[in-house]
Amino acid sequence: MSLNQPASIQPTWTTERVELLKLRFAEGLSCREIAADIGVSRNAVIGKISRLNLTRDTGRTKTLRHKDAAPRPKASTRLRQLFIRVVPSEPEPLIGAEPIHNGHTCSLFELNRETCRWPISTPGADDFCFCGNPPVEGLPYCAGHSRLAYRISAQR
């Protein structure tokens, strides 16, 4: 211990903690789990892993913690599945220049889970508002605005 350091300050990375870090990292634990186990911050674990040049084998698949747990689909896949289930697969006939909203506009302060959040006009303009129609379940927009916001790609 140097003379400049107070007696109460202990080094963050003791030999035991470094060995625990290496062991937990090899077991496949996340940085958050390692930090909780060792008693340091997540950022400290990330920094030490970087300084030790530890890497994970990217060729192997990650093992699941629970035997019965299924891997979760990506967020974009979940959104696509939800959208395909909600929006009809048959294209609707195009309606000229008719606006989608039907006059149920609302202000920013009136937005809630039961209102479409599609902005109408330009923010800051006097006529700026939000659609206000009932949204599709699980989405922030009504059916008409959902068709504009979420495009189904040819790739599935």
Backbone hydrogen bonds, N-H to C=O, Kabsch-Sander energy under -0.5 kcal/mol:
donor,donor_aa,acceptor,acceptor_aa,energy
5,Q,2,S,-0.6
9,I,6,P,-1.1
10,Q,8,S,-0.5
14,T,12,T,-1.0
18,V,14,T,-2.3
19,E,15,T,-2.1
20,L,16,E,-2.5
21,L,17,R,-2.8
22,K,18,V,-2.4
23,L,19,E,-2.4
24,R,20,L,-3.1
25,F,21,L,-2.6
26,A,22,K,-2.2
27,E,23,L,-1.5
28,G,24,R,-0.6
28,G,25,F,-1.1
29,L,24,R,-2.0
34,I,30,S,-2.6
35,A,31,C,-2.5
36,A,32,R,-2.1
37,D,33,E,-2.0
38,I,34,I,-2.7
39,G,35,A,-2.6
40,V,35,A,-1.5
45,V,41,S,-1.7
46,I,42,R,-2.5
47,G,43,N,-2.5
48,K,44,A,-2.3
49,I,45,V,-2.6
50,S,46,I,-2.0
51,R,47,G,-2.5
52,L,48,K,-2.2
53,N,50,S,-1.0
54,L,49,I,-2.2
58,T,56,R,-0.8
60,R,57,D,-0.6
69,A,66,H,-0.7
78,R,74,K,-2.5
79,L,75,A,-2.5
80,R,76,S,-2.2
81,Q,77,T,-2.6
82,L,78,R,-2.5
83,F,79,L,-2.8
84,I,80,R,-2.8
85,R,81,Q,-1.9
86,V,82,L,-1.9
87,V,83,F,-3.0
96,G,94,L,-0.8
105,T,103,G,-0.9
106,C,130,F,-1.9
110,E,107,S,-0.9
111,L,107,S,-0.6
111,L,108,L,-0.8
115,T,112,N,-1.5
116,C,133,N,-1.9
117,R,140,P,-2.3
120,I,129,C,-3.2
125,A,122,T,-2.4
128,F,125,A,-1.4
129,C,120,I,-1.8
130,F,106,C,-2.6
131,C,118,W,-2.4
132,G,116,C,-1.7
136,V,141,Y,-2.6
139,L,136,V,-2.3
146,S,142,C,-2.5
147,R,143,A,-1.6
148,L,144,G,-1.0
149,A,145,H,-2.6
150,Y,146,S,-2.8
151,R,149,A,-0.6
153,S,151,R,-0.6
